[in-house]
Amino acid sequence: MSVTLTTRASRELARKIEELAKKEQVDKSAIIRKLLQEAVERKSLEDAIEQYRRGRLSLWKAARNAGISLWEMVDVLAKEGVYFDYDREALREDLEPLRRKRIGGSE
């Protein structure tokens, strides 16, 4: 189910959105949805990287919060030059949901 969001934009931003819509041959609503989706995904990833960097999230949780796989998160962290502090305790924490799922049948 979708919901309607409303916002105000500068004339310059509205003009750029119209240009993008014409270039991609879609209506303004479609381009706005696409841009908004990309921005939310990018912000989620940035937040997950920062939380991981500060030690507030495990690697697994950072990947889940960013909406990407564990291995994609490893690649992103490497590209961002984030120190990869991964010890046995972090591995145990990351594997716990998998262990519970295997034992209990669901999470």
C-alpha positions in Angstrom: 0.0 0.0 0.0 1.4 3.4 -0.9 0.8 6.7 0.9 0.9 10.2 -0.4 3.6 12.5 0.9 3.6 16.2 0.3 6.5 18.7 0.4 7.6 22.0 -0.9 10.5 22.5 -3.2 12.4 25.5 -4.6 11.7 26.4 -8.2 15.2 25.4 -9.1 14.7 21.9 -7.6 11.3 21.6 -9.4 13.0 22.6 -12.7 15.7 20.0 -12.2 13.1 17.3 -11.4 11.2 18.2 -14.6 14.4 18.0 -16.6 15.2 14.6 -15.2 11.7 13.3 -15.8 11.9 14.4 -19.5 15.4 12.9 -19.9 14.2 9.5 -18.5 10.8 9.8 -20.2 8.8 9.3 -17.1 6.4 11.5 -15.2 7.6 13.7 -12.3 6.0 11.5 -9.7 8.0 8.5 -11.0 11.3 10.4 -10.9 10.6 11.8 -7.4 9.8 8.2 -6.1 13.1 6.9 -7.7 15.2 9.8 -6.3 13.6 9.5 -2.9 14.1 5.7 -2.8 17.8 6.1 -3.7 18.3 8.8 -1.1 16.7 6.8 1.6 18.9 3.7 0.7 22.0 5.9 0.6 21.2 7.5 4.0 20.4 4.1 5.6 23.8 2.9 4.4 25.6 6.0 5.6 23.9 5.6 9.0 24.8 1.9 9.3 28.5 2.7 8.4 28.6 5.4 11.1 27.0 3.2 13.7 29.4 0.3 12.9 32.3 2.7 13.0 31.3 3.9 16.5 30.9 0.3 17.7 27.2 0.7 18.2 26.2 -2.1 15.7 27.7 -5.4 14.8 28.6 -6.0 11.2 25.6 -8.2 10.8 23.2 -5.6 12.2 24.8 -2.8 10.2 24.2 -4.8 7.0 20.6 -5.5 8.0 19.9 -1.9 8.8 21.4 -0.8 5.5 19.3 -3.4 3.7 22.3 -5.2 2.1 24.0 -8.6 2.6 26.8 -9.2 5.1 29.3 -9.5 2.3 28.1 -6.3 0.6 28.6 -4.6 3.9 32.2 -5.9 4.2 32.9 -4.5 0.7 31.4 -1.2 1.5 33.4 -0.9 4.7 36.6 -1.8 2.9 35.8 0.9 0.2 35.1 3.4 2.8 38.4 2.6 4.6 36.5 1.7 7.8 38.7 -0.3 10.2 37.3 -3.8 10.3 37.3 -4.9 13.9 35.9 -8.4 13.9 36.7 -10.7 16.8 35.2 -13.9 18.1 32.6 -12.1 20.2 31.4 -10.1 17.2 31.2 -13.3 15.2 29.3 -15.0 17.9 26.9 -12.1 18.1 26.4 -12.1 14.3 25.8 -15.8 14.1 23.3 -15.9 17.0 20.3 -15.1 14.8 21.2 -18.0 12.5 21.7 -20.4 15.4 18.3 -19.4 16.8 16.6 -19.8 13.5 18.2 -23.3 13.0 17.2 -24.4 16.5 13.8 -22.8 16.8 12.8 -22.9 13.1 12.1 -19.2 13.0 13.3 -16.0 14.3 
